[in-house]
Amino acid sequence: MNRDDPASWSGEPAEFDDYAAGYEGGLDNPVKRMMGNSADQFIAVKTRWLLRREPKLRTGGLAVLDYGCGVGSLMRVLAETGARADFTGCDISAGMLRQVEKRWPAKLGKTPVLAPQQGARTPFADGQFDIATISAVLHHVPVAERPAVYAELGRVLKPGGRIYVFEHNPRNPLVRYVIARTPIDRNAILLDPTEVRHGLLDVARYDLDTDYLMFMPPGLAFLRSVDRALTWLPLGAQYVVAARKPA
Ligand SMILES: C[S@@+](CC[C@H](N)C(=O)[O-])C[C@H]1O[C@@H](n2cnc3c(N)ncnc32)[C@H](O)[C@@H]1O
């Protein structure tokens, strides 16, 4: 396998290989489409939160891993909204990683470094990244395999580094309705922030906090201040668990 050439990656096809070419972030679901007219609007809720939380993303120099990056939307929307980081993406699906290269706009400069996962495992060095994001991935990982993902995120993170786990909030009834009717989520097992916090704490003594996101349809920009005022309320469609590794 040539790590620089996703076309040469071998191995069992991953579940998401089947969805890679047409992947549009679940927007095939009519209820989700009513809330926003592009998948990027949903991703941008997370990237705006990240840019507020990590202002240094704008100035450059941070090494950022997007674990289970899919077609690279989180990295791309981050870059399009002002992030100047050194991006690396990994995924178990070679088909998804090939899409990152295809979809990365030339105006954003070089494509992120891309690498295939072997299960939970990545080829990165210990302590390589300042920030690791994992967005809408864990609910696709079988429960028994999730500890290996938390361990891997902790391994590749520098001391003092941060992990941001974005997930669908199972307490939100509309989320459960949409997930139950979206083909790509047929094997999904949703998880709440408590499970994420416990999973992370089994690996290291992280400082943890949780914000809730996406109370309002992401297409309605004039309601963003409502979202920002409600991050404490455990009913948003999404949540983010933020973890800081001990220095
Ligand atoms: C719903 S997509 C989300 C993609 C991207 N993070 C985003 O927010 O757009 C889930 C991704 O997780 C990847 N993934 C990584 N590790 C996985 C695992 N152990 N089991 C299932 N999916 C996994 C899938 O291949 C897929 O690309």
The ligand as a MOL file (V3000), in Angstrom:
LIG
                    3D

  0  0  0     0  0            999 V3000
M  V30 BEGIN CTAB
M  V30 COUNTS 27 29 0 0 0
M  V30 BEGIN ATOM
M  V30 1 C -21.3920 9.6480 9.1780 0
M  V30 2 S -19.7630 9.6070 8.5770 0 CHG=1
M  V30 3 C -19.1300 11.1240 9.2470 0
M  V30 4 C -17.9940 11.6600 8.4340 0
M  V30 5 C -17.4070 12.9680 8.9270 0
M  V30 6 N -16.7620 12.8150 10.2270 0
M  V30 7 C -18.4300 14.0820 8.9520 0
M  V30 8 O -18.7260 14.6060 10.0190 0
M  V30 9 O -18.9140 14.4330 7.8730 0 CHG=-1
M  V30 10 C -18.9530 8.3820 9.6020 0
M  V30 11 C -17.5380 8.0950 9.1630 0
M  V30 12 O -16.8750 7.3550 10.1860 0
M  V30 13 C -16.0000 6.4540 9.5680 0
M  V30 14 N -15.4620 5.4990 10.5400 0
M  V30 15 C -14.2350 5.5780 11.0810 0
M  V30 16 N -14.0140 4.5740 11.9240 0
M  V30 17 C -15.1060 3.8230 11.9270 0
M  V30 18 C -15.4720 2.6240 12.5910 0
M  V30 19 N -14.6440 2.0010 13.4420 0
M  V30 20 N -16.6740 2.1250 12.3620 0
M  V30 21 C -17.5300 2.7420 11.5140 0
M  V30 22 N -17.2320 3.8870 10.8380 0
M  V30 23 C -16.0380 4.4140 11.0480 0
M  V30 24 C -16.8140 5.9440 8.3930 0
M  V30 25 O -16.0510 5.2760 7.4100 0
M  V30 26 C -17.4150 7.2600 7.8920 0
M  V30 27 O -16.5970 7.9170 6.9660 0
M  V30 END ATOM
M  V30 BEGIN BOND
M  V30 1 1 1 2
M  V30 2 1 2 3
M  V30 3 1 2 10
M  V30 4 1 3 4
M  V30 5 1 4 5
M  V30 6 1 5 6
M  V30 7 1 5 7
M  V30 8 2 7 8
M  V30 9 1 7 9
M  V30 10 1 10 11
M  V30 11 1 11 12
M  V30 12 1 11 26
M  V30 13 1 12 13
M  V30 14 1 13 14
M  V30 15 1 13 24
M  V30 16 1 14 15
M  V30 17 1 14 23
M  V30 18 2 15 16
M  V30 19 1 16 17
M  V30 20 1 17 18
M  V30 21 2 17 23
M  V30 22 1 18 19
M  V30 23 2 18 20
M  V30 24 1 20 21
M  V30 25 2 21 22
M  V30 26 1 22 23
M  V30 27 1 24 25
M  V30 28 1 24 26
M  V30 29 1 26 27
M  V30 END BOND
M  V30 END CTAB
M  END
